[in-house]
Amino acid sequence: MFGLLLNLIKSFAFSFLLNDYLRHTYPDKYNKYFILTSYELIRLYSKGQILANKFAQKMKYIIATNPRLQKLVNDIYKKDVPINEICQIKNGSIHIKYHTNVTDVYFEPDENSIYLFSDNEGASVNKCVNQVIMHSQPFSGKYEVSNIQFMLVEVKINDAAYKINLKTDEFNYYIVDNILDLNFFKYYLYNYQIGNLKSEDREKIDKLTVQIIDHNINKREFEISKDKFIIIKKDDYIY
């Protein structure tokens, strides 16, 4: 290893000294040949690029017209597809999570829980992960995206107010029949670390106030409790 390094140093030193000698001893010839050599190298590089591009285009055509080769290339370069998730949410936090391509996963029955299906696979088409809120089993991966989107959603707990984004570049909760209930808002505040709610604080919350400016620019205020909630529909919402 040391010998190789020493040889590299010697070669570099020799090249440097030879270049310096030629430049000072034969300045006219040096400049002439330097310019000619540089031009020739640029010409060869450009010609190589043209040939490489022609070769690449030819290979693309051969692969595209050969199903077996196309499949082989797709298998080699295919991206890892994220797996869908489904989780049980209890007292505002994730209790159990499964990575699955099958949505009829069964949890232990619990009337105080909600279940969140994350369509990670569909995100490549939808640009963000559609989040489907479910309350009963068996589950279904079929859902419909709502046409509405609130201009403002704000949750009030005691004297504090927290802004809620139901749709971002990363996720979308505007799904037909999604129920925005007490469990959901507790989960949102805790999971996205908006309210900084501790476990004991979440347990004490039995109701909260949600203020919205809806898609029709109507300002409304709702009390959310165990029996009061908002349901997203295709072109509207109900309370």
LONUPA-420859 format. One record per residue (C-alpha): chain; residue number from 1; x, y, z. Coordinates in nm, 2 decimals, padded with zeros to 4 digits. Each point is the difference from the previous one (the first is absolute). Example, Ala and Ser with C-alpha at 12.3 -4.5 7.8 and 13.67 -1.06 7.14 Angstrom:
BEGIN
<site><ch>A</ch><i>1</i><px>01.23</px><py>-00.45</py><pz>00.78</pz></site>
<site><ch>A</ch><i>2</i><px>00.14</px><py>00.34</py><pz>-00.07</pz></site>
% end
This chain:
BEGIN
<site><ch>A</ch><i>1</i><px>00.00</px><py>00.00</py><pz>00.00</pz></site>
<site><ch>A</ch><i>2</i><px>00.28</px><py>00.24</py><pz>00.09</pz></site>
<site><ch>A</ch><i>3</i><px>00.19</px><py>-00.10</py><pz>-00.31</pz></site>
<site><ch>A</ch><i>4</i><px>-00.30</px><py>00.08</py><pz>-00.22</pz></site>
<site><ch>A</ch><i>5</i><px>-00.04</px><py>00.34</py><pz>00.16</pz></site>
<site><ch>A</ch><i>6</i><px>00.37</px><py>00.08</py><pz>-00.04</pz></site>
<site><ch>A</ch><i>7</i><px>-00.02</px><py>-00.09</py><pz>-00.37</pz></site>
<site><ch>A</ch><i>8</i><px>-00.30</px><py>00.22</py><pz>-00.05</pz></site>
<site><ch>A</ch><i>9</i><px>00.18</px><py>00.29</py><pz>00.17</pz></site>
<site><ch>A</ch><i>10</i><px>00.31</px><py>-00.06</py><pz>-00.22</pz></site>
<site><ch>A</ch><i>11</i><px>-00.21</px><py>-00.01</py><pz>-00.32</pz></site>
<site><ch>A</ch><i>12</i><px>-00.19</px><py>00.32</py><pz>00.09</pz></site>
<site><ch>A</ch><i>13</i><px>00.33</px><py>00.18</py><pz>00.09</pz></site>
<site><ch>A</ch><i>14</i><px>00.16</px><py>-00.12</py><pz>-00.33</pz></site>
<site><ch>A</ch><i>15</i><px>-00.30</px><py>00.12</py><pz>-00.20</pz></site>
<site><ch>A</ch><i>16</i><px>00.00</px><py>00.34</py><pz>00.17</pz></site>
<site><ch>A</ch><i>17</i><px>00.38</px><py>00.05</py><pz>-00.05</pz></site>
<site><ch>A</ch><i>18</i><px>-00.02</px><py>-00.11</py><pz>-00.37</pz></site>
<site><ch>A</ch><i>19</i><px>-00.29</px><py>00.23</py><pz>-00.06</pz></site>
<site><ch>A</ch><i>20</i><px>00.18</px><py>00.29</py><pz>00.17</pz></site>
<site><ch>A</ch><i>21</i><px>00.32</px><py>-00.07</py><pz>-00.20</pz></site>
<site><ch>A</ch><i>22</i><px>-00.17</px><py>-00.01</py><pz>-00.34</pz></site>
<site><ch>A</ch><i>23</i><px>-00.21</px><py>00.31</py><pz>00.08</pz></site>
<site><ch>A</ch><i>24</i><px>00.31</px><py>00.21</py><pz>00.08</pz></site>
<site><ch>A</ch><i>25</i><px>00.25</px><py>-00.15</py><pz>-00.25</pz></site>
<site><ch>A</ch><i>26</i><px>-00.23</px><py>-00.01</py><pz>-00.31</pz></site>
<site><ch>A</ch><i>27</i><px>-00.28</px><py>00.26</py><pz>00.08</pz></site>
<site><ch>A</ch><i>28</i><px>-00.11</px><py>00.04</py><pz>-00.36</pz></site>
<site><ch>A</ch><i>29</i><px>-00.02</px><py>-00.37</py><pz>-00.09</pz></site>
<site><ch>A</ch><i>30</i><px>-00.15</px><py>-00.07</py><pz>00.35</pz></site>
<site><ch>A</ch><i>31</i><px>-00.28</px><py>00.24</py><pz>-00.05</pz></site>
<site><ch>A</ch><i>32</i><px>-00.06</px><py>-00.12</py><pz>-00.35</pz></site>
<site><ch>A</ch><i>33</i><px>-00.02</px><py>-00.37</py><pz>00.09</pz></site>
<site><ch>A</ch><i>34</i><px>-00.19</px><py>00.07</py><pz>00.32</pz></site>
<site><ch>A</ch><i>35</i><px>-00.27</px><py>00.18</py><pz>-00.20</pz></site>
<site><ch>A</ch><i>36</i><px>-00.01</px><py>-00.27</py><pz>-00.26</pz></site>
<site><ch>A</ch><i>37</i><px>-00.01</px><py>-00.28</py><pz>00.26</pz></site>
<site><ch>A</ch><i>38</i><px>-00.28</px><py>00.17</py><pz>00.19</pz></site>
<site><ch>A</ch><i>39</i><px>-00.20</px><py>00.04</py><pz>-00.32</pz></site>
<site><ch>A</ch><i>40</i><px>00.05</px><py>-00.36</py><pz>-00.09</pz></site>
<site><ch>A</ch><i>41</i><px>-00.10</px><py>-00.12</py><pz>00.34</pz></site>
<site><ch>A</ch><i>42</i><px>-00.32</px><py>00.21</py><pz>-00.01</pz></site>
<site><ch>A</ch><i>43</i><px>-00.08</px><py>-00.13</py><pz>-00.35</pz></site>
<site><ch>A</ch><i>44</i><px>00.05</px><py>-00.36</py><pz>00.11</pz></site>
<site><ch>A</ch><i>45</i><px>-00.21</px><py>00.05</py><pz>00.31</pz></site>
<site><ch>A</ch><i>46</i><px>-00.29</px><py>00.15</py><pz>-00.21</pz></site>
<site><ch>A</ch><i>47</i><px>00.03</px><py>-00.28</py><pz>-00.25</pz></site>
<site><ch>A</ch><i>48</i><px>-00.01</px><py>-00.25</py><pz>00.28</pz></site>
<site><ch>A</ch><i>49</i><px>-00.31</px><py>00.16</py><pz>00.15</pz></site>
<site><ch>A</ch><i>50</i><px>-00.18</px><py>-00.01</py><pz>-00.34</pz></site>
<site><ch>A</ch><i>51</i><px>00.09</px><py>-00.37</py><pz>-00.04</pz></site>
<site><ch>A</ch><i>52</i><px>-00.11</px><py>-00.08</py><pz>00.36</pz></site>
<site><ch>A</ch><i>53</i><px>-00.34</px><py>00.18</py><pz>-00.05</pz></site>
<site><ch>A</ch><i>54</i><px>-00.06</px><py>-00.19</py><pz>-00.33</pz></site>
<site><ch>A</ch><i>55</i><px>00.09</px><py>-00.33</py><pz>00.18</pz></site>
<site><ch>A</ch><i>56</i><px>-00.24</px><py>00.08</py><pz>00.29</pz></site>
<site><ch>A</ch><i>57</i><px>-00.28</px><py>00.08</py><pz>-00.24</pz></site>
<site><ch>A</ch><i>58</i><px>00.06</px><py>-00.32</py><pz>-00.19</pz></site>
<site><ch>A</ch><i>59</i><px>00.00</px><py>-00.20</py><pz>00.32</pz></site>
<site><ch>A</ch><i>60</i><px>-00.32</px><py>00.16</py><pz>00.12</pz></site>
<site><ch>A</ch><i>61</i><px>-00.17</px><py>-00.09</py><pz>-00.33</pz></site>
<site><ch>A</ch><i>62</i><px>00.13</px><py>-00.36</py><pz>00.02</pz></site>
<site><ch>A</ch><i>63</i><px>-00.13</px><py>-00.03</py><pz>00.36</pz></site>
<site><ch>A</ch><i>64</i><px>-00.34</px><py>00.16</py><pz>-00.08</pz></site>
<site><ch>A</ch><i>65</i><px>-00.06</px><py>-00.24</py><pz>-00.29</pz></site>
<site><ch>A</ch><i>66</i><px>00.10</px><py>-00.31</py><pz>00.20</pz></site>
<site><ch>A</ch><i>67</i><px>-00.25</px><py>-00.08</py><pz>00.28</pz></site>
<site><ch>A</ch><i>68</i><px>00.24</px><py>-00.24</py><pz>00.17</pz></site>
<site><ch>A</ch><i>69</i><px>00.28</px><py>00.26</py><pz>00.02</pz></site>
<site><ch>A</ch><i>70</i><px>-00.25</px><py>00.27</py><pz>00.11</pz></site>
<site><ch>A</ch><i>71</i><px>-00.12</px><py>-00.22</py><pz>00.28</pz></site>
<site><ch>A</ch><i>72</i><px>00.36</px><py>-00.08</py><pz>00.11</pz></site>
<site><ch>A</ch><i>73</i><px>00.08</px><py>00.37</py><pz>00.01</pz></site>
<site><ch>A</ch><i>74</i><px>-00.32</px><py>00.08</py><pz>00.19</pz></site>
<site><ch>A</ch><i>75</i><px>00.08</px><py>-00.26</py><pz>00.26</pz></site>
<site><ch>A</ch><i>76</i><px>00.35</px><py>00.13</py><pz>00.04</pz></site>
<site><ch>A</ch><i>77</i><px>-00.09</px><py>00.37</py><pz>00.03</pz></site>
<site><ch>A</ch><i>78</i><px>-00.35</px><py>-00.02</py><pz>00.16</pz></site>
<site><ch>A</ch><i>79</i><px>-00.05</px><py>00.21</py><pz>00.30</pz></site>
<site><ch>A</ch><i>80</i><px>-00.11</px><py>-00.14</py><pz>00.34</pz></site>
<site><ch>A</ch><i>81</i><px>-00.37</px><py>00.05</py><pz>00.03</pz></site>
<site><ch>A</ch><i>82</i><px>-00.10</px><py>00.11</py><pz>00.35</pz></site>
<site><ch>A</ch><i>83</i><px>-00.24</px><py>-00.24</py><pz>00.17</pz></site>
<site><ch>A</ch><i>84</i><px>-00.34</px><py>00.12</py><pz>00.12</pz></site>
<site><ch>A</ch><i>85</i><px>-00.05</px><py>00.04</py><pz>00.37</pz></site>
<site><ch>A</ch><i>86</i><px>-00.29</px><py>-00.05</py><pz>00.23</pz></site>
<site><ch>A</ch><i>87</i><px>00.01</px><py>00.09</py><pz>00.37</pz></site>
<site><ch>A</ch><i>88</i><px>-00.22</px><py>00.00</py><pz>00.30</pz></site>
<site><ch>A</ch><i>89</i><px>-00.02</px><py>00.34</py><pz>00.18</pz></site>
<site><ch>A</ch><i>90</i><px>-00.09</px><py>00.00</py><pz>00.36</pz></site>
<site><ch>A</ch><i>91</i><px>-00.02</px><py>00.30</py><pz>00.23</pz></site>
<site><ch>A</ch><i>92</i><px>00.15</px><py>00.21</py><pz>-00.27</pz></site>
<site><ch>A</ch><i>93</i><px>00.32</px><py>-00.20</py><pz>-00.07</pz></site>
<site><ch>A</ch><i>94</i><px>00.08</px><py>-00.30</py><pz>-00.22</pz></site>
<site><ch>A</ch><i>95</i><px>-00.06</px><py>-00.32</py><pz>00.19</pz></site>
<site><ch>A</ch><i>96</i><px>00.08</px><py>-00.27</py><pz>-00.26</pz></site>
<site><ch>A</ch><i>97</i><px>00.13</px><py>00.05</py><pz>-00.36</pz></site>
<site><ch>A</ch><i>98</i><px>00.01</px><py>-00.25</py><pz>-00.28</pz></site>
<site><ch>A</ch><i>99</i><px>00.18</px><py>00.03</py><pz>-00.34</pz></site>
<site><ch>A</ch><i>100</i><px>-00.23</px><py>-00.18</py><pz>-00.24</pz></site>
<site><ch>A</ch><i>101</i><px>-00.12</px><py>-00.02</py><pz>-00.36</pz></site>
<site><ch>A</ch><i>102</i><px>-00.33</px><py>-00.15</py><pz>00.13</pz></site>
<site><ch>A</ch><i>103</i><px>-00.24</px><py>00.23</py><pz>00.18</pz></site>
<site><ch>A</ch><i>104</i><px>-00.22</px><py>-00.26</py><pz>00.17</pz></site>
<site><ch>A</ch><i>105</i><px>00.24</px><py>-00.03</py><pz>00.30</pz></site>
<site><ch>A</ch><i>106</i><px>-00.18</px><py>-00.07</py><pz>00.32</pz></site>
<site><ch>A</ch><i>107</i><px>00.08</px><py>00.17</py><pz>00.34</pz></site>
<site><ch>A</ch><i>108</i><px>-00.15</px><py>-00.09</py><pz>00.33</pz></site>
<site><ch>A</ch><i>109</i><px>-00.35</px><py>00.17</py><pz>00.02</pz></site>
<site><ch>A</ch><i>110</i><px>00.02</px><py>00.33</py><pz>00.17</pz></site>
<site><ch>A</ch><i>111</i><px>-00.28</px><py>00.25</py><pz>-00.02</pz></site>
<site><ch>A</ch><i>112</i><px>00.22</px><py>00.28</py><pz>00.13</pz></site>
<site><ch>A</ch><i>113</i><px>00.25</px><py>-00.03</py><pz>-00.28</pz></site>
<site><ch>A</ch><i>114</i><px>00.01</px><py>00.12</py><pz>-00.36</pz></site>
<site><ch>A</ch><i>115</i><px>00.20</px><py>-00.15</py><pz>-00.28</pz></site>
<site><ch>A</ch><i>116</i><px>00.21</px><py>00.19</py><pz>-00.26</pz></site>
<site><ch>A</ch><i>117</i><px>00.08</px><py>-00.15</py><pz>-00.34</pz></site>
<site><ch>A</ch><i>118</i><px>00.29</px><py>00.18</py><pz>-00.18</pz></site>
<site><ch>A</ch><i>119</i><px>00.00</px><py>-00.06</py><pz>-00.38</pz></site>
<site><ch>A</ch><i>120</i><px>00.38</px><py>00.03</py><pz>-00.04</pz></site>
<site><ch>A</ch><i>121</i><px>-00.01</px><py>-00.19</py><pz>-00.33</pz></site>
<site><ch>A</ch><i>122</i><px>-00.25</px><py>00.25</py><pz>-00.15</pz></site>
<site><ch>A</ch><i>123</i><px>00.22</px><py>00.29</py><pz>00.09</pz></site>
<site><ch>A</ch><i>124</i><px>00.20</px><py>-00.04</py><pz>-00.32</pz></site>
<site><ch>A</ch><i>125</i><px>-00.32</px><py>00.09</py><pz>-00.19</pz></site>
<site><ch>A</ch><i>126</i><px>-00.17</px><py>00.23</py><pz>00.26</pz></site>
<site><ch>A</ch><i>127</i><px>00.32</px><py>00.19</py><pz>00.09</pz></site>
<site><ch>A</ch><i>128</i><px>-00.08</px><py>-00.04</py><pz>00.36</pz></site>
<site><ch>A</ch><i>129</i><px>-00.12</px><py>-00.27</py><pz>00.24</pz></site>
<site><ch>A</ch><i>130</i><px>-00.38</px><py>-00.03</py><pz>00.02</pz></site>
<site><ch>A</ch><i>131</i><px>-00.09</px><py>-00.07</py><pz>00.37</pz></site>
<site><ch>A</ch><i>132</i><px>-00.32</px><py>-00.20</py><pz>00.04</pz></site>
<site><ch>A</ch><i>133</i><px>-00.16</px><py>00.00</py><pz>00.35</pz></site>
<site><ch>A</ch><i>134</i><px>-00.19</px><py>-00.31</py><pz>00.08</pz></site>
<site><ch>A</ch><i>135</i><px>-00.21</px><py>-00.10</py><pz>00.30</pz></site>
<site><ch>A</ch><i>136</i><px>-00.10</px><py>-00.36</py><pz>-00.06</pz></site>
<site><ch>A</ch><i>137</i><px>00.13</px><py>-00.33</py><pz>-00.14</pz></site>
<site><ch>A</ch><i>138</i><px>00.05</px><py>-00.16</py><pz>-00.26</pz></site>
<site><ch>A</ch><i>139</i><px>00.18</px><py>00.29</py><pz>-00.17</pz></site>
<site><ch>A</ch><i>140</i><px>00.00</px><py>00.09</py><pz>-00.37</pz></site>
<site><ch>A</ch><i>141</i><px>00.26</px><py>00.17</py><pz>-00.20</pz></site>
<site><ch>A</ch><i>142</i><px>-00.26</px><py>00.16</py><pz>-00.22</pz></site>
<site><ch>A</ch><i>143</i><px>-00.06</px><py>00.37</py><pz>00.06</pz></site>
<site><ch>A</ch><i>144</i><px>-00.09</px><py>00.32</py><pz>-00.17</pz></site>
<site><ch>A</ch><i>145</i><px>00.18</px><py>00.33</py><pz>00.02</pz></site>
<site><ch>A</ch><i>146</i><px>-00.23</px><py>00.30</py><pz>00.10</pz></site>
<site><ch>A</ch><i>147</i><px>-00.03</px><py>00.31</py><pz>-00.21</pz></site>
<site><ch>A</ch><i>148</i><px>-00.01</px><py>00.23</py><pz>00.29</pz></site>
<site><ch>A</ch><i>149</i><px>00.28</px><py>00.17</py><pz>00.19</pz></site>
<site><ch>A</ch><i>150</i><px>-00.04</px><py>00.23</py><pz>00.30</pz></site>
<site><ch>A</ch><i>151</i><px>00.17</px><py>00.34</py><pz>-00.01</pz></site>
<site><ch>A</ch><i>152</i><px>00.08</px><py>-00.02</py><pz>00.37</pz></site>
<site><ch>A</ch><i>153</i><px>-00.03</px><py>-00.27</py><pz>00.28</pz></site>
<site><ch>A</ch><i>154</i><px>00.08</px><py>00.10</py><pz>00.35</pz></site>
<site><ch>A</ch><i>155</i><px>-00.03</px><py>-00.20</py><pz>00.32</pz></site>
<site><ch>A</ch><i>156</i><px>-00.05</px><py>00.17</py><pz>00.33</pz></site>
<site><ch>A</ch><i>157</i><px>00.08</px><py>-00.17</py><pz>00.33</pz></site>
<site><ch>A</ch><i>158</i><px>-00.05</px><py>00.22</py><pz>00.31</pz></site>
<site><ch>A</ch><i>159</i><px>00.16</px><py>00.33</py><pz>-00.10</pz></site>
<site><ch>A</ch><i>160</i><px>00.24</px><py>-00.14</py><pz>-00.26</pz></site>
<site><ch>A</ch><i>161</i><px>-00.07</px><py>-00.02</py><pz>-00.38</pz></site>
<site><ch>A</ch><i>162</i><px>00.18</px><py>-00.23</py><pz>-00.24</pz></site>
<site><ch>A</ch><i>163</i><px>-00.02</px><py>00.02</py><pz>-00.38</pz></site>
<site><ch>A</ch><i>164</i><px>-00.07</px><py>-00.33</py><pz>-00.18</pz></site>
<site><ch>A</ch><i>165</i><px>00.10</px><py>-00.08</py><pz>-00.36</pz></site>
<site><ch>A</ch><i>166</i><px>-00.21</px><py>-00.28</py><pz>-00.13</pz></site>
<site><ch>A</ch><i>167</i><px>00.18</px><py>00.00</py><pz>-00.33</pz></site>
<site><ch>A</ch><i>168</i><px>00.37</px><py>00.07</py><pz>-00.07</pz></site>
<site><ch>A</ch><i>169</i><px>00.25</px><py>-00.12</py><pz>-00.26</pz></site>
<site><ch>A</ch><i>170</i><px>00.05</px><py>-00.31</py><pz>00.21</pz></site>
<site><ch>A</ch><i>171</i><px>-00.35</px><py>-00.11</py><pz>00.11</pz></site>
<site><ch>A</ch><i>172</i><px>-00.37</px><py>00.05</py><pz>-00.07</pz></site>
<site><ch>A</ch><i>173</i><px>-00.29</px><py>-00.06</py><pz>00.25</pz></site>
<site><ch>A</ch><i>174</i><px>-00.27</px><py>00.14</py><pz>-00.24</pz></site>
<site><ch>A</ch><i>175</i><px>-00.14</px><py>-00.35</py><pz>-00.07</pz></site>
<site><ch>A</ch><i>176</i><px>-00.37</px><py>-00.07</py><pz>-00.04</pz></site>
<site><ch>A</ch><i>177</i><px>-00.15</px><py>-00.13</py><pz>00.33</pz></site>
<site><ch>A</ch><i>178</i><px>00.31</px><py>00.08</py><pz>00.21</pz></site>
<site><ch>A</ch><i>179</i><px>-00.13</px><py>00.08</py><pz>00.35</pz></site>
<site><ch>A</ch><i>180</i><px>00.19</px><py>00.28</py><pz>00.18</pz></site>
<site><ch>A</ch><i>181</i><px>-00.09</px><py>-00.08</py><pz>00.36</pz></site>
<site><ch>A</ch><i>182</i><px>00.17</px><py>00.04</py><pz>00.34</pz></site>
<site><ch>A</ch><i>183</i><px>00.23</px><py>-00.29</py><pz>-00.06</pz></site>
<site><ch>A</ch><i>184</i><px>00.12</px><py>00.14</py><pz>-00.33</pz></site>
<site><ch>A</ch><i>185</i><px>00.07</px><py>00.35</py><pz>00.13</pz></site>
<site><ch>A</ch><i>186</i><px>00.19</px><py>-00.14</py><pz>00.30</pz></site>
<site><ch>A</ch><i>187</i><px>00.20</px><py>-00.22</py><pz>-00.24</pz></site>
<site><ch>A</ch><i>188</i><px>00.07</px><py>00.29</py><pz>-00.23</pz></site>
<site><ch>A</ch><i>189</i><px>00.12</px><py>00.23</py><pz>00.27</pz></site>
<site><ch>A</ch><i>190</i><px>00.22</px><py>-00.26</py><pz>00.15</pz></site>
<site><ch>A</ch><i>191</i><px>00.14</px><py>-00.16</py><pz>-00.31</pz></site>
<site><ch>A</ch><i>192</i><px>00.09</px><py>00.32</py><pz>-00.17</pz></site>
<site><ch>A</ch><i>193</i><px>00.12</px><py>00.15</py><pz>00.32</pz></site>
<site><ch>A</ch><i>194</i><px>-00.22</px><py>00.31</py><pz>-00.02</pz></site>
<site><ch>A</ch><i>195</i><px>-00.16</px><py>00.00</py><pz>00.34</pz></site>
<site><ch>A</ch><i>196</i><px>00.30</px><py>-00.16</py><pz>00.18</pz></site>
<site><ch>A</ch><i>197</i><px>-00.26</px><py>-00.21</py><pz>00.19</pz></site>
<site><ch>A</ch><i>198</i><px>00.12</px><py>-00.25</py><pz>00.25</pz></site>
<site><ch>A</ch><i>199</i><px>-00.17</px><py>-00.33</py><pz>00.05</pz></site>
<site><ch>A</ch><i>200</i><px>-00.17</px><py>00.11</py><pz>00.32</pz></site>
<site><ch>A</ch><i>201</i><px>-00.12</px><py>00.32</py><pz>-00.16</pz></site>
<site><ch>A</ch><i>202</i><px>-00.16</px><py>-00.18</py><pz>-00.29</pz></site>
<site><ch>A</ch><i>203</i><px>-00.19</px><py>-00.23</py><pz>00.24</pz></site>
<site><ch>A</ch><i>204</i><px>-00.15</px><py>00.30</py><pz>00.17</pz></site>
<site><ch>A</ch><i>205</i><px>-00.14</px><py>00.15</py><pz>-00.32</pz></site>
<site><ch>A</ch><i>206</i><px>-00.36</px><py>-00.10</py><pz>-00.04</pz></site>
<site><ch>A</ch><i>207</i><px>-00.10</px><py>00.28</py><pz>-00.24</pz></site>
<site><ch>A</ch><i>208</i><px>00.16</px><py>00.28</py><pz>-00.20</pz></site>
<site><ch>A</ch><i>209</i><px>-00.11</px><py>00.28</py><pz>-00.24</pz></site>
<site><ch>A</ch><i>210</i><px>00.07</px><py>00.00</py><pz>-00.37</pz></site>
<site><ch>A</ch><i>211</i><px>-00.03</px><py>00.32</py><pz>-00.20</pz></site>
<site><ch>A</ch><i>212</i><px>00.00</px><py>-00.02</py><pz>-00.38</pz></site>
<site><ch>A</ch><i>213</i><px>-00.03</px><py>00.22</py><pz>-00.30</pz></site>
<site><ch>A</ch><i>214</i><px>-00.14</px><py>-00.24</py><pz>-00.24</pz></site>
<site><ch>A</ch><i>215</i><px>00.02</px><py>-00.04</py><pz>-00.38</pz></site>
<site><ch>A</ch><i>216</i><px>-00.29</px><py>00.25</py><pz>-00.04</pz></site>
<site><ch>A</ch><i>217</i><px>00.18</px><py>00.26</py><pz>00.22</pz></site>
<site><ch>A</ch><i>218</i><px>-00.25</px><py>-00.06</py><pz>00.28</pz></site>
<site><ch>A</ch><i>219</i><px>00.15</px><py>00.04</py><pz>00.35</pz></site>
<site><ch>A</ch><i>220</i><px>-00.14</px><py>-00.26</py><pz>00.24</pz></site>
<site><ch>A</ch><i>221</i><px>00.08</px><py>-00.14</py><pz>00.34</pz></site>
<site><ch>A</ch><i>222</i><px>-00.07</px><py>-00.35</py><pz>00.13</pz></site>
<site><ch>A</ch><i>223</i><px>00.03</px><py>-00.18</py><pz>00.32</pz></site>
<site><ch>A</ch><i>224</i><px>00.18</px><py>-00.34</py><pz>-00.04</pz></site>
<site><ch>A</ch><i>225</i><px>-00.07</px><py>-00.27</py><pz>00.26</pz></site>
<site><ch>A</ch><i>226</i><px>-00.07</px><py>-00.37</py><pz>00.02</pz></site>
<site><ch>A</ch><i>227</i><px>-00.33</px><py>00.04</py><pz>-00.18</pz></site>
<site><ch>A</ch><i>228</i><px>00.07</px><py>00.31</py><pz>-00.21</pz></site>
<site><ch>A</ch><i>229</i><px>00.22</px><py>00.00</py><pz>-00.31</pz></site>
<site><ch>A</ch><i>230</i><px>00.05</px><py>00.12</py><pz>-00.35</pz></site>
<site><ch>A</ch><i>231</i><px>-00.04</px><py>-00.23</py><pz>-00.30</pz></site>
<site><ch>A</ch><i>232</i><px>00.17</px><py>00.08</py><pz>-00.33</pz></site>
<site><ch>A</ch><i>233</i><px>-00.22</px><py>-00.07</py><pz>-00.31</pz></site>
<site><ch>A</ch><i>234</i><px>00.06</px><py>00.02</py><pz>-00.37</pz></site>
<site><ch>A</ch><i>235</i><px>-00.11</px><py>00.37</py><pz>-00.05</pz></site>
<site><ch>A</ch><i>236</i><px>-00.08</px><py>00.10</py><pz>00.35</pz></site>
<site><ch>A</ch><i>237</i><px>00.03</px><py>-00.09</py><pz>00.37</pz></site>
<site><ch>A</ch><i>238</i><px>-00.25</px><py>-00.08</py><pz>00.28</pz></site>
<site><ch>A</ch><i>239</i><px>00.00</px><py>00.05</py><pz>00.37</pz></site>
% end
